[in-house]
């Protein structure tokens, strides 16, 4: 009984130390939720059947609103959801996908990267690749929902614009 309590206290003390260290790294998202704006975009991506690798591009722009002139330090987190999902599509075609991560195919059809930075903004692009067309080869389009969160030490706003 005493050993169990001691182990719990040690675990709690270690967790508290870890939180103190990590809070400096994630200070804005813990204490100032306004610094982690979120934005969603929903639309249809049609399959153009052209030789280009990028069939759609979305620009996610984080613009700092604290009045300071300088590119902000920001990290982007995104979640992409297709309708139908590859799993649902494969079932409708008569085959099934199994394994530990049945959604891996959906995650392979897009890529995200920092594209530009300016005096008060950072642009993050999400490119949807031709693999998407190959994965859903009997369809002409898919519905896509992109959810993005910008984690920064400064206040800012987030916008999503379709470029391609």
C-alpha positions as CSV (number, residue, x, y, z in Angstrom):
1,X,0.0,0.0,0.0
2,X,2.7,2.5,1.0
3,X,4.8,1.5,-2.0
4,X,1.9,2.1,-4.3
5,X,1.3,5.6,-2.9
6,X,5.0,6.4,-3.2
7,X,5.0,5.3,-6.9
8,X,1.9,7.5,-7.6
9,X,3.6,10.5,-5.9
10,X,6.8,10.0,-7.9
11,X,4.7,9.7,-11.1
12,X,2.8,12.8,-10.3
13,X,6.0,14.7,-9.5
14,X,7.6,13.6,-12.8
15,X,4.5,14.6,-14.7
16,X,4.5,18.0,-13.0
17,X,8.2,18.5,-14.0
18,X,7.4,17.5,-17.6
19,X,4.5,19.9,-17.8
20,X,6.6,22.7,-16.5
21,X,9.3,22.0,-19.1
22,X,6.8,21.5,-22.0
23,X,4.7,24.5,-21.1
24,X,7.5,26.8,-22.2
25,X,7.5,25.2,-25.6
26,X,3.7,25.3,-25.9
27,X,3.1,28.4,-23.8
28,X,0.8,30.1,-26.3
29,X,-1.4,27.1,-27.0
30,X,-1.8,26.4,-23.3
31,X,-2.3,29.9,-21.9
32,X,-3.5,31.8,-24.9
33,X,-5.9,29.7,-27.0
34,X,-6.5,32.7,-29.2
35,X,-3.0,32.1,-30.6
36,X,-4.1,28.8,-32.1
37,X,-6.7,29.8,-34.7
38,X,-8.5,27.1,-36.6
39,X,-10.0,27.2,-40.0
40,X,-11.9,24.7,-42.2
41,X,-12.4,24.4,-45.9
42,X,-14.8,22.0,-47.7
43,X,-15.0,21.6,-51.4
44,X,-14.9,19.3,-54.4
45,X,-11.7,18.2,-56.1
46,X,-12.4,17.1,-59.7
47,X,-10.0,14.8,-61.4
48,X,-8.7,16.7,-64.5
49,X,-6.9,13.7,-66.0
50,X,-4.0,15.9,-66.9
51,X,-0.3,15.0,-66.6
52,X,0.4,17.4,-63.8
53,X,1.1,15.9,-60.4
54,X,-0.7,18.6,-58.3
55,X,-4.4,18.5,-59.1
56,X,-5.5,21.0,-56.3
57,X,-3.7,23.4,-54.1
58,X,-4.9,25.2,-51.0
59,X,-3.0,28.1,-49.4
60,X,-3.3,28.4,-45.7
61,X,-2.1,31.9,-44.5
62,X,-1.3,32.8,-40.9
63,X,-1.3,36.5,-40.5
64,X,0.0,38.0,-37.2
65,X,-2.3,40.6,-35.7
66,X,-0.1,41.8,-32.8
67,X,1.1,44.9,-34.8
68,X,4.7,43.7,-35.0
69,X,6.3,43.8,-38.5
70,X,8.1,40.5,-39.0
71,X,7.4,36.9,-40.2
72,X,5.8,35.0,-37.3
73,X,7.1,31.7,-36.0
74,X,4.2,29.3,-36.6
75,X,3.6,25.6,-36.9
76,X,0.6,24.1,-38.9
77,X,-1.4,21.0,-38.1
78,X,-3.9,19.7,-40.6
79,X,-6.5,17.0,-40.9
80,X,-7.9,16.0,-44.3
81,X,-11.1,14.0,-44.7
82,X,-12.3,12.6,-48.0
83,X,-15.9,11.7,-48.8
84,X,-16.0,8.9,-49.6
85,X,-13.0,7.6,-47.7
86,X,-10.8,5.2,-49.5
87,X,-12.1,2.4,-47.3
88,X,-15.8,3.2,-48.1
89,X,-14.9,3.5,-51.8
90,X,-13.1,0.2,-51.8
91,X,-16.0,-1.5,-50.2
92,X,-18.4,-0.1,-52.8
93,X,-16.0,-1.5,-55.5
94,X,-16.2,-5.0,-53.9
95,X,-12.8,-5.2,-52.1
96,X,-11.8,-4.5,-48.6
97,X,-8.8,-2.9,-47.0
98,X,-7.5,-4.4,-43.8
99,X,-4.6,-3.7,-41.4
100,X,-3.7,-1.5,-38.5
101,X,-4.1,1.8,-40.4
102,X,-6.8,1.5,-43.1
103,X,-6.8,5.2,-43.7
104,X,-3.1,5.4,-44.8
105,X,-4.1,5.6,-48.5
106,X,-6.0,8.8,-47.9
107,X,-3.0,10.3,-46.1
108,X,-0.7,9.6,-49.0
109,X,-2.6,11.7,-51.5
110,X,-1.7,15.1,-50.2
111,X,1.4,17.0,-48.9
112,X,1.8,20.1,-46.8
113,X,4.7,22.5,-46.7
114,X,5.7,26.1,-45.9
115,X,5.7,28.0,-49.3
116,X,6.4,31.6,-48.4
117,X,6.9,34.1,-45.6
118,X,6.4,37.8,-45.6
119,X,6.5,40.8,-43.3
120,X,3.6,39.6,-41.1
121,X,2.5,36.3,-42.6
122,X,3.5,32.7,-43.4
123,X,1.9,30.7,-46.2
124,X,1.4,27.0,-45.9
125,X,0.4,25.0,-49.0
126,X,-1.6,21.8,-49.0
127,X,-1.2,20.0,-52.4
128,X,-3.5,17.3,-53.5
129,X,-1.6,14.9,-55.7
130,X,-2.6,12.9,-58.7
131,X,-2.5,9.8,-56.5
132,X,-5.9,10.9,-55.4
133,X,-7.3,10.4,-58.9
134,X,-5.6,7.0,-59.1
135,X,-7.0,5.9,-55.8
136,X,-10.6,6.8,-56.8
137,X,-10.2,5.8,-60.4
138,X,-13.9,5.2,-61.2
139,X,-15.0,8.6,-59.8
140,X,-14.8,12.0,-61.4
141,X,-14.3,13.9,-58.1
142,X,-14.2,13.6,-54.3
143,X,-15.4,15.9,-51.5
144,X,-12.6,17.1,-49.3
145,X,-12.7,18.8,-45.9
146,X,-9.4,20.4,-44.6
147,X,-9.2,21.4,-41.0
148,X,-6.1,23.4,-40.1
149,X,-4.8,24.8,-36.8
150,X,-1.9,27.3,-36.6
151,X,0.2,27.1,-33.4
152,X,2.2,30.3,-32.7
153,X,3.6,32.4,-29.9
154,X,1.9,35.5,-31.4
155,X,-1.8,36.3,-32.0
156,X,-3.0,35.9,-35.6
157,X,-5.7,34.9,-38.0
158,X,-5.9,32.0,-40.4
159,X,-7.4,32.0,-43.9
160,X,-7.7,29.2,-46.5
161,X,-7.8,30.0,-50.2
162,X,-8.0,27.5,-53.1
163,X,-5.3,28.3,-55.7
164,X,-5.6,25.4,-58.1
